[in-house]
Amino acid sequence: LGVDVLPVVIRYARKRGNQRGLANVKFAVLGGRELLERHVPPHSVAEVHCYHPQPYYDPAKVHLRLITPQFLALVHTALTPGGRFVIQTDNPGYWKYIRAVAPVFFEFRELPGRWPEAPRGRTRREIIATQQKLPVFRAECAAKAGVSGADAVALAEALPPPTFDA
C-alpha cells in the first residue's frame, strides 16, 4: 500500500505501478499518520517504509512534518515483533533529527551507499537527488522489543518535536 496526501503523487505512482505490471500494489490519498492511527491495528504490519517525508521549509508549516516522536510511536505499535521500518531523506536537518529520535523506538542501522537492489534509487525523488549530487540518507530499523504501545506513547511525549531548520 502506497500513501501520500497529494493526489497528483498518487496518480503518478499508480501510473508507474501499472506500467511496471505491479498488480499487487494499492494506492490511497491519505497521510501516513492517519493511516496508522485509523486503519492499522497494533502489531499487524511487517514493514513500514517512509521515503523523503516533506521537510516543510516554511516555519509556519513545521507542524506538518510527518516524522515526529508520536508518528514513530505509531510505527512502532503497528509493527509486528521485530518488524522493520525503512526511512530515507535527502534533507540533512531532517536526517539529524531522525538519527536523534528514531533510536528511542528502534534498533537503528544507518545504510551507507545506495540500495543494492536499486542502485539508481527506489523512488523518483531519490533518483533526482542523486542526479543533483545531493546526499541521500537511509536507515533500516527494527522495532525494539519490550516497548508496549503505552511505553511508546510515553517515550514520544518526552522527546522534542521536529523544529529543526530544514
C-alpha positions as CSV (number, residue, x, y, z in Angstrom):
1,L,0.0,0.0,0.0
2,G,1.4,3.4,-1.0
3,V,0.0,6.5,0.5
4,D,0.6,10.3,0.1
5,V,-1.5,13.3,0.9
6,L,-1.2,14.7,-2.6
7,P,-3.5,13.2,-5.3
8,V,-1.0,14.1,-8.0
9,V,1.6,12.0,-6.4
10,I,-0.8,9.0,-6.1
11,R,-1.8,9.4,-9.7
12,Y,1.8,9.3,-10.8
13,A,2.6,6.3,-8.6
14,R,-0.5,4.4,-9.9
15,K,0.6,5.1,-13.5
16,R,4.1,4.0,-12.8
17,G,2.9,0.9,-11.0
18,N,0.6,0.0,-13.8
19,Q,3.4,0.5,-16.4
20,R,5.6,-1.9,-14.4
21,G,2.8,-4.5,-14.1
22,L,2.6,-4.2,-10.3
23,A,-0.9,-5.6,-9.9
24,N,-0.4,-6.3,-6.1
25,V,0.2,-2.6,-5.2
26,K,-2.6,-0.3,-4.0
27,F,-2.5,3.4,-3.5
28,A,-4.5,5.8,-1.4
29,V,-4.6,9.6,-0.9
30,L,-4.0,9.6,2.8
31,G,-1.4,10.7,5.3
32,G,0.9,8.1,6.9
33,R,-0.1,9.3,10.4
34,E,-3.8,9.0,9.6
35,L,-3.2,5.5,8.1
36,L,-1.6,4.2,11.2
37,E,-4.0,6.0,13.6
38,R,-7.2,5.0,11.9
39,H,-6.7,1.9,9.8
40,V,-3.8,-0.2,11.1
41,P,-4.3,-2.5,14.1
42,P,-1.4,-2.8,16.6
43,H,1.3,-5.4,15.7
44,S,-0.3,-6.1,12.2
45,V,2.3,-4.8,9.8
46,A,5.7,-6.4,8.9
47,E,7.2,-3.3,7.3
48,V,6.7,0.4,7.1
49,H,8.7,2.4,4.5
50,C,8.9,6.2,4.5
51,Y,10.7,7.8,1.6
52,H,11.5,11.5,1.6
53,P,9.0,13.0,4.0
54,Q,8.4,16.6,3.3
55,P,10.7,18.8,5.5
56,Y,8.5,21.9,5.2
57,Y,10.9,24.8,5.0
58,D,8.4,27.4,5.9
59,P,8.4,27.9,9.7
60,A,4.6,28.3,9.7
61,K,4.3,24.7,8.3
62,V,6.8,22.9,10.6
63,H,3.9,21.4,12.5
64,L,3.0,19.4,9.3
65,R,6.2,17.4,9.4
66,L,5.5,13.7,9.4
67,I,8.4,12.4,11.4
68,T,7.6,13.2,14.9
69,P,8.0,11.2,18.1
70,Q,4.3,10.5,18.0
71,F,4.5,9.2,14.4
72,L,7.4,6.9,15.3
73,A,5.4,5.6,18.3
74,L,2.6,4.8,15.9
75,V,5.0,3.0,13.5
76,H,6.5,1.0,16.4
77,T,3.0,0.0,17.6
78,A,1.9,-1.0,14.1
79,L,4.8,-3.3,13.5
80,T,4.9,-7.0,14.4
81,P,7.6,-8.0,16.9
82,G,10.9,-7.5,15.1
83,G,9.1,-5.6,12.3
84,R,11.1,-3.3,10.0
85,F,10.9,0.5,9.5
86,V,12.8,1.8,6.5
87,I,13.3,5.6,6.2
88,Q,15.1,7.8,3.7
89,T,15.6,11.5,3.2
90,D,17.9,13.9,1.3
91,N,17.5,16.7,3.9
92,P,20.5,16.9,6.3
93,G,18.5,18.7,9.0
94,Y,15.7,16.1,8.9
95,W,18.3,13.3,9.0
96,K,20.0,14.7,12.1
97,Y,16.6,14.8,13.8
98,I,15.7,11.3,12.7
99,R,19.0,10.0,13.9
100,A,18.3,11.5,17.3
101,V,14.8,10.3,17.9
102,A,14.3,7.0,15.9
103,P,16.8,5.0,18.1
104,V,14.4,5.6,21.1
105,F,11.9,3.2,19.4
106,F,14.0,1.2,17.0
107,E,17.3,-0.6,16.6
108,F,18.7,2.0,14.2
109,R,21.0,0.9,11.4
110,E,22.2,3.6,9.0
111,L,22.8,2.3,5.5
112,P,25.8,3.8,3.6
113,G,25.7,3.9,-0.1
114,R,22.9,3.0,-2.4
115,W,20.3,0.3,-2.2
116,P,21.9,-2.9,-3.6
117,E,18.8,-4.0,-5.5
118,A,18.1,-0.5,-6.8
119,P,21.4,1.4,-7.4
120,R,19.6,4.2,-9.4
121,G,17.2,4.6,-6.5
122,R,13.9,3.2,-5.1
123,T,12.0,6.4,-5.7
124,R,11.8,9.2,-8.2
125,R,12.8,11.7,-5.5
126,E,15.9,9.6,-4.7
127,I,16.9,9.4,-8.4
128,I,16.6,13.2,-8.8
129,A,18.5,13.8,-5.6
130,T,21.3,11.5,-6.7
131,Q,21.5,13.2,-10.1
132,Q,21.7,16.6,-8.3
133,K,24.6,15.2,-6.2
134,L,22.6,15.6,-3.0
135,P,23.4,13.2,-0.2
136,V,20.7,10.6,0.5
137,F,20.4,9.3,4.0
138,R,18.9,5.8,4.6
139,A,18.2,3.6,7.6
140,E,16.7,0.2,8.3
141,C,15.3,-0.1,11.8
142,A,13.9,-3.0,13.8
143,A,11.2,-2.3,16.4
144,K,12.7,-2.5,19.8
145,A,11.4,-5.5,21.8
146,G,9.7,-4.9,25.2
147,V,8.2,-1.5,24.3
148,S,4.5,-1.5,24.7
149,G,2.1,0.9,23.0
150,A,1.7,2.8,26.2
151,D,5.5,2.9,26.6
152,A,5.9,4.2,23.1
153,V,3.4,7.0,23.8
154,A,5.2,7.9,27.0
155,L,8.6,7.9,25.2
156,A,7.1,10.1,22.4
157,E,5.9,12.7,24.9
158,A,9.3,13.1,26.4
159,L,11.1,13.8,23.0
160,P,11.4,17.1,21.2
161,P,9.2,18.0,18.2
162,P,10.9,18.4,14.8
163,T,11.5,22.1,14.9
164,F,15.0,21.9,13.2
165,D,15.9,24.4,10.5
166,A,15.5,22.5,7.2
